[in-house]
Amino acid sequence: MKQQAIRLDEALWSRPPESFVPHNLAGEGPRGGAPVEIAWPQKRNSSPRDILISLRLNFADFATAFTEVIDFVPYEDNLKQLARETL
């Protein structure tokens, strides 16, 4: 999951300036954090955040700490079914 976070971080940094998303990896960046923080289960910030965008295949047990949770549904049928069963 850390490697996935690093790839997302690098992809966001490669965006054109006019579509830049202010962000940082968990534990990096300014003291108050950027509007978007990229974290993974082993490296989560304890500061409150409003929205969780989860890329996990299973439910994030810490999701209840957020006001809103956005989950992505996998494309593959077997993974879609697994996601339905774990919610």
C-alpha positions as CSV (number, residue, x, y, z in Angstrom):
1,M,0.0,0.0,0.0
2,K,2.9,2.3,0.6
3,Q,4.1,1.9,-2.9
4,Q,0.6,2.7,-4.2
5,A,0.6,5.9,-2.1
6,I,4.0,6.9,-3.5
7,R,2.8,6.3,-7.1
8,L,-0.3,8.4,-6.5
9,D,1.9,11.2,-5.0
10,E,4.2,11.1,-8.0
11,A,1.2,11.2,-10.4
12,L,-0.2,14.2,-8.7
13,W,3.1,16.0,-8.8
14,S,3.3,15.4,-12.6
15,R,0.0,17.2,-13.3
16,P,0.1,20.6,-15.1
17,P,0.3,23.6,-12.8
18,E,-3.3,24.7,-13.5
19,S,-4.6,21.3,-12.3
20,F,-2.3,20.8,-9.3
21,V,-3.8,19.3,-6.2
22,P,-2.0,20.5,-3.0
23,H,-1.1,17.3,-1.2
24,N,1.5,15.4,0.8
25,L,2.4,11.9,1.9
26,A,1.5,11.2,5.6
27,G,4.2,12.5,7.8
28,E,5.5,15.0,5.2
29,G,4.6,18.5,4.2
30,P,3.6,21.5,6.3
31,R,2.8,21.3,10.0
32,G,-0.9,21.6,9.5
33,G,-0.8,19.3,6.5
34,A,-2.0,20.0,3.0
35,P,-5.6,19.8,2.0
36,V,-5.0,16.3,0.7
37,E,-3.0,13.8,2.6
38,I,-2.0,10.4,1.1
39,A,-1.7,7.8,3.7
40,W,-1.8,4.0,4.1
41,P,-2.9,1.9,7.1
42,Q,0.6,1.7,8.7
43,K,1.2,5.4,8.2
44,R,-1.9,7.4,9.2
45,N,-2.0,10.9,10.6
46,S,-4.0,11.3,13.8
47,S,-5.1,14.8,12.8
48,P,-8.8,14.9,11.9
49,R,-9.7,14.8,8.2
50,D,-13.2,15.3,6.6
51,I,-13.0,12.9,3.7
52,L,-11.5,9.4,3.2
53,I,-11.0,8.3,-0.3
54,S,-10.3,4.6,0.1
55,L,-8.5,2.4,-2.5
56,R,-8.6,-0.6,-0.3
57,L,-10.3,-3.8,-1.4
58,N,-11.8,-4.3,2.1
59,F,-13.5,-1.9,4.5
60,A,-11.1,0.5,6.3
61,D,-11.7,0.0,10.1
62,F,-10.7,3.6,10.7
63,A,-13.3,5.0,8.3
64,T,-15.6,6.0,11.1
65,A,-13.2,8.8,12.0
66,F,-14.2,10.6,8.8
67,T,-17.3,12.6,7.9
68,E,-17.5,11.2,4.4
69,V,-16.0,8.0,2.9
70,I,-15.6,7.5,-0.9
71,D,-15.0,3.9,-1.9
72,F,-14.2,2.7,-5.4
73,V,-15.9,-0.4,-6.8
74,P,-13.5,-2.7,-8.6
75,Y,-14.0,-3.4,-12.3
76,E,-13.5,-7.2,-12.1
77,D,-16.7,-9.1,-11.3
78,N,-15.2,-11.3,-8.7
79,L,-13.7,-8.3,-6.9
80,K,-17.1,-6.4,-7.1
81,Q,-18.8,-9.4,-5.4
82,L,-16.1,-9.5,-2.7
83,A,-16.6,-5.7,-2.1
84,R,-20.3,-6.2,-1.7
85,E,-19.9,-9.0,0.8
86,T,-17.5,-7.1,3.0
87,L,-19.7,-4.0,3.5
